[in-house]
Amino acid sequence: MKIIHNVGNVGVLIIAGVLTCMATGYVFANSYEVITQEDLPSIPSISKFEVKEVEKLFAEKLSIDNYRWNSIQISSVGNKLQLTKAWTNNEGILLQQASKGQYFFLNPDPVHVAGDSVIYLSKNWRTIYNPQNIQNGDLVRIENDKSVYTYKIIDLSLRSVDEPYIRSADPRINLLLIIWNSESGSVFYINAIQISDEEKI
């Protein structure tokens, strides 16, 4: 009986060791994705952002290295979401980091360097889980190292991921937030105008 008991303990240790190795490998793979910005099969940290309308906008992006966003916060959502610059893989496929929003700029502005900001992300528990709660009039707070910018949402729409999106002709709009719900195949398009900017003390 003692031998059987010892064999059972060894089996438990082996299983625990295998599970620990698998967990460590999974964490390593996720970290590798984030560091290298490459999409690995079956690893969710980095994945393709499958909204064609965003790909079209990204093709028009400005190449700006000295202007960046750090975070975004929407008044009706509450949590602050970290932002990272949008990027593509070696094949030109637009990617996303599951726990962050991605941004790029359109239309140069001689005062602010970048005119229009586009921020895209996927709906999930780490980003914005209830985009349906966002309403016209909500305030959007975007920060970088030096300043805090406040925007007011003035227009929002929900469309199918395959449905074309025509940008608003309203010249006041200088922020477009795009939230993709991969489960329902729908996309939230949220337009906002800047109402203030303040330097951090």
ZIGI-V516446 format. One record per backbone hydrogen bond with DSSP energy under -1.0 kcal/mol. CO is the residue of the C=O (numbers start at 1). NH is the residue of the N-H. Records with the same first field share a line. If there is no record, write none. Layout:
CO=NH, NH
This chain:
1=5
2=6
3=7
4=8
5=9
6=10
7=11
8=12
9=13
10=14
11=15
12=16
13=17
14=18
15=19
16=20
17=21
18=22
19=23
20=24
21=25
22=26
23=27
24=28
25=29
26=30
27=31
28=32
29=33
30=34
31=35
32=36
33=37
40=43
45=98
47=96
49=51
51=54, 55
52=56
53=57
54=58
55=59
57=60
58=61
62=64
70=83
71=143
72=81
73=141
74=77, 78
81=72
82=101
84=103
87=95
89=92
93=89
94=49
96=47
97=100
101=84
102=120
103=86
104=118
105=62
106=116
107=115
109=113
112=114
116=106
117=176
118=104
119=178
120=102
121=180
124=127
130=133
131=134
135=138
138=153
139=75
140=151
141=73
142=149
143=70, 71
146=200
147=144
148=198
149=142
150=195, 196
151=140
152=193
153=137
155=191
157=189
159=187
160=163
170=173
174=117
175=192
176=119
177=190
178=121
179=188
180=123
181=185, 186
185=161
186=181
187=159
188=179
189=157
190=177
191=154, 155
192=174, 175
193=152
196=150
198=148
